[in-house]
């Protein structure tokens, strides 16, 4: 499937946003005081990483 320039830009933007989200959630997890909050942020970070990886598949 061939993507047009606007679609490519949108995918790149979403990849960057998910990468940023993953980094922030990981940082928040490291600062969490309780295991429940740490787990919540770790799961959010993993979800963002998974979404980023899925989007990167469109660029191959």
C-alpha positions in Angstrom: 0.0 0.0 0.0 1.4 3.4 -1.0 0.9 6.2 1.4 0.7 9.8 0.3 2.8 12.5 1.9 0.1 13.7 4.3 -0.4 10.2 5.6 3.3 9.7 6.1 3.5 12.9 8.0 0.6 11.9 10.2 2.1 8.5 10.9 5.5 10.1 11.8 3.7 12.5 14.1 1.8 9.7 15.9 5.1 7.7 16.2 6.8 10.7 17.9 3.8 11.3 20.1 3.7 7.7 21.3 7.4 7.7 21.8 7.2 10.8 24.0 4.2 9.3 25.9 6.2 6.1 26.5 9.2 8.0 27.9 7.1 10.2 30.2 5.1 7.2 31.5 8.3 5.3 32.2 9.7 8.3 34.1 6.4 8.6 36.1 6.6 4.9 36.9 10.1 5.3 38.3 8.9 8.1 40.6 5.8 6.3 41.8 5.5 5.7 45.5 3.1 2.7 45.4 3.3 -0.5 43.4 -0.2 0.1 42.0 0.7 3.5 40.5 4.0 2.2 39.2 2.2 -0.7 37.5 -0.3 1.7 36.0 2.4 3.9 34.4 4.4 0.9 33.3 1.4 -0.5 31.5 0.7 2.9 29.9 4.3 3.1 28.7 4.1 -0.4 27.2 0.8 0.5 25.5 2.4 3.6 23.9 5.4 1.5 22.8 3.2 -1.1 21.3 1.3 1.6 19.4 4.5 3.1 18.2 5.8 -0.2 16.9 2.5 -0.9 15.1 2.6 2.5 13.4 6.2 1.9 12.4 5.0 -1.2 10.5 3.3 1.2 8.1 6.6 2.8 7.1 8.2 -0.5 6.0 
